[in-house]
Amino acid sequence: MYSNRKLGRPPITAKGLDYDYYWISCPRVERIVRKHLEDVFVKDPGQAPGILRLFFHDCFSQGCDASILLEGASDEKTADENMGLRQEAIQTIENLRALVRKQCLRVVSCADILTIAAREAVRQFGGPDFDVPLGRKDSKSFNTSAATNLPKPFFKTPDLLKSFTDKKLDVTDLVALSGAHTYGVSHCGSVFDFEQIIPFNRSTDAPIEPQFNNNLVRKCPDEDSPATIDLDIRTPNKFDNMYYIDLLNQQGVFISDQDLANHKDTKEIVNQFASNQKLFFDKFAIAFVKASQLEVLTGNDKRGEIRKTCFAPNDNDDGVSSSSLLKEVVDSAKIIN
């Protein structure tokens, strides 16, 4: 299941991040996350794409700051663009925070835990193994309207390119990160809301294979159908390059996916990734690390903190006394057990 080849470290562009950030304060953090997720993914493989989606939806909104985990009236999760985020995946990040807190006290942010977990969601399902720079702080607030920054499933390639270039990500990053749809599912309601079903037949710039079209219509007779659609019909539970094979066969679920195989700026990259999985893995790792540095909060930035819980900002009086740390360890142990 796992990829055995460790990729090189892509460059760090965000001040305050470091590949060895927790070398002294919490050297086992990545091992703790990895071990726990091994058990989680055996019991519930669907959490892997759920965690990866959670990571991207966090970073593409107001930055990689774990704001998507904050709970409150009209929080980010209530935005239409975040419909279908898996509650189990969200809870898993909080459980990981508790596990890490038990061993390292309050030094590791939820934002870093989410980043490590998203990398593991790729690695543990056959994808590339790569290091991620750490040192993010958690946001003290959320912004529901920031979800409008997310690329939409009905976007054509020019719209996708604008979304990515606005984040200083290039065309290769776009095609590589779209490859995250090599596993996971879409809900019928999501597709209906984005006007992609009934009829599925599309224009020539995002064509669909007739039999594949018929299968989608049968699975999703209406927007209230509880059915789900595999985003990759060939290997839906594995992180590989079959997504690109799907696109070459006109079997992309979303217009935003299928159009990549036809647009002049992206179709050659799709072909390259379809024929060379190693190239896809290399480019995905680079793009992932670039995306993980979007608008991060680090160092002494007053907008950031290390949250006591991933679901709420800390109290205004956030002095970390020995008694408060002891209480956190006890509370964490209760969550774990």
N, C-alpha and C positions, 0 to 999 in steps of 0.2 A: 504493500500500500504506500509506503513512504518512499520519497525520493532520497537517494543516498548521496547525491553530488551537491556539495556546499558551494554556492555561488560567491563571487567576490562581493566586497562591500561597495555599494553605490555611494556617490559623494553625498556629504551632508551640506545642505544649503541654509538651514535654519539655525541661527545663533542659539546656543544653549543646549543643543542635542549632542549626544555622544554615543557611540556604539558600546562603550564600557561605562556608562553613566552609573550603574548600580554595582560596580565591581567591588566597592567597599561596603556600601550601606545595605545591599540586598543581593549578594552575588548569585543566589539560587533562584531568583525570581522567574527566569525563563524556564528553568527545570520544573518549578512548581506548576506553572501554567501548562506546560507540555504534559506532565503526568496526569493532571486532573482532566484535561481535555481528552486524553486517550480513553479514559473511562466513559466520559460523557458521550463521545462520538460513537463508541461501540453500542451504547444503549439507544442513541438518537442521532443517526448520521445526518439528519436534516438540519441539525444545529450548525453544522459547518458552514454551508452557504448562508444560513441565517446570521451568523456572526460576521462573516465577510461583508454581507450587505449592510449590517449595522455599522461597521467600520466606515464604509464608503459614504453612507448617508450622513454620518457624523462629520466626516472631513469635508464633504462637498457643501455642507450647509454654512456653518460659521467657523469652520476649521476643526482640526483634530483635537478637540478639547473635552470630549465626553459630555457635551451639552445635551446630546440626544438621550442620555440616560436619566437626566433630571426629570422629576415628576412634579406636576403642578397643573393648575387650570390652563387649558390650551397650550400644553407643552409641545415640543417638536414632534412627538410621536402622533399627535392628533392631526397633523398636516396631511392633506390628501396624498402628497408625494411619499409619505412614510407609511401608507396603508399596508398592512400585511407584515410589518416587522414582527419577528417571532418573540413572544414574551419569554419563552424558555431560554432563548439566546441572551436576552437582556438579564434575566436572573442568573444565568451562568457567569456573566461578567461580575455581578455582585458577589456571587459565591467565591469566585477567584480572588476578588479583593479581600474577602474575609480570610481566605487561606494565606494569602501573602501577608496580610496584616498580622496574623498570628505568629509568623516567623520573623518578620522584619519591622514590625510596628508601622507607624504612618509615614512611610517615605516613598512609596510607589503610588503613582496616580492611577485613577481609573482609565484615563486616556492612554497611558502606556500599557496597561493591562489589556485594553481592547485592541491595541496595535499588535501586541504579541499574540493574542488569541486569534486575530485575523490571519496572521502569518501561519499559525499552526493549523488553521482551518484549510489552508492551501497545502501545506506540507504533508499533513497526515492523510490526505486523500490523493496522494500521488504527485502533487505539484512540486515546484522547486523549493529547496531549502536555502534560506538566505537570512542574513542578520538584519535587524532593524535598529536604527538609532533611537535612543530613549532620552527622557528628561522633560517630557511634557507635563504641564500643570493642568488641572481641571478647571473649567469655567465655573464661575459663580452664578451664571445666569444662562437662560436659553432664549432663543429668538424664533418663534414659530414661523415667521415670514421668511426666514433664511432657507427654509426647505425649497423655496422657489428656485434656488440656485442649482437644484439637482437636475441632471439630464432626464428627459422624459422618454418613455418607450415609443412614443409616436414621432420623435424627432427624426428628421432626415440628417444626413451626414453634415451638411453645412451648419445646422443648428448645434449638433454635437461638438463640432470643431470649435465653435464660438464658446460653448460652455467650458471646454477644456483649455482653450487658449486664455480665457479669462482667469483661469487658475494657474497659468504658466506651464501647462502640460501640452505636449506636442501631439502630432498626428499618430506617431507610433505608440505613445502612451495611451491614446484613445483606443486604438485597435487592440492593444495588449490588455488593457483593463476591461474592455468589453468581453474578453475571454473568460472573465469570472462567471459568465453565463454558461460555462461548460458543465455546471451542475446547479442543482436547485430547481425550484418550480415557480410558476406564475399562477395566480388565482384567476378564475374566469372573470370575476368582478373587476379586477384591475384592467384586464384587457378590454372589457366592454367600456369601462370608464374612459379609456383612451381611444375608443372608436376603432378598434382593430378587428372586431369579430362581427359576423353577420352583416354583410358578407366579408369573408377574409380576403377575397380576391383583391389584388393590389395593382397599382400602376406598374409600368414596365421598369421603373427605377427601384422597386422593391418587390419583385415577383415572388410568387409562392407556388410550390409544386402541388398539382391538383390533388393527389391522394393525401398528402400531408394536410392540405386545406380541408378535405372532407373529414379527416380524423379530428381536426380541431373543432369543426362545427358539431360533430357528434358529441365530443366531450363537453362542449360549452353551448348548449342549446339556448341559454339565456344568461343574463348577468347575475342571477341569483343562484346559479348552479354551484354546489359546493366542491366541484371537481377541481383538480389542479393539473397543470400542463408542465411536463418536463421541458426545461429550456434547452436541453441537449438530448435528442431522442436516441443517440447511439450509446453513450456511456453516462447516464444521468447522475450516477453516484461517484464519479471519478473526476479528478481535476487533470485534464489532459487537453490535447488540441483538437478533439473531435468537434467542438463547437464550430470551428472554421470549416471543417468538412461539411457540416450541416449547412452552412451558409452557401458553400459552393453548389450544394444540391437544392438550393432554394427552400430550405427547411428551417429558417429562422422564425421564432415565434413573434418577436417584436420587429416593427418596421425599422427601428433604430439599429437592430442587429443586421437584418437582411440588406439594408441599404449600403452597409460597409463593403459588401462583396461586389457592388455595382458602381460605386462612386469612383471617379477618376483619382482622387487623392488617397483612397484607402484600399482599393481592390487588390493592388499588387502586394500590400502588406498582408492582407487576408490570405492570398495565395502562398506567400512565404511561410506563414505560421501553419497553414494547413499541411505543408510538405515537410516542415522542420520543427518538431516539438521542442528541441533544445533551444532553438532561436526564440520561440515563443516564451519558454520559461525564463530565459535570460532577460528578455525585454519586459516581461511581466514583473520580475523582481525589481528592476530599475524603476518602472512606473509606480509600483506599489510604494517603494521607499520615497519617491518624489511626492506622491499623494499624501503620504503619512506626515509630511512636513508642512502641509497647508495651514497657514495662519495659526501656528502653534503658540501657546503661552508657555514661557519658560522663565527661569531665573526669578528675579524679584518683581516681575510684572504683577501689579496689584489686582489685575483682573483674574488671576489664577490662584489656585490653592491645591492642596492634597486633601481630597474629601474624606470625611469619616465614613460616609456611605456614598455609593455611586448615585443614589437616587435623590440626594438633597445637598444643597450647599451647607458649609459649616456654619455654626453659630458665629455671631459677630465677634465674640470673645473667643479667639481661637488659639489661646496659649496652650502649648502641648506640655502639660505637666505630667509628672510620673503617675499620678493618680488617674488622670484622664486616659493615659496610654494603657494602664492596667485594665481600666473599664473596657476599653476598646478590644483588648485581647480576650476578655471574658465574653463580650458580646459576639466577637467573631467566632469563638469556639462554639457558642450556642447555634449560630447560623450553620456552621460546618456540620455539627452533629444533628 
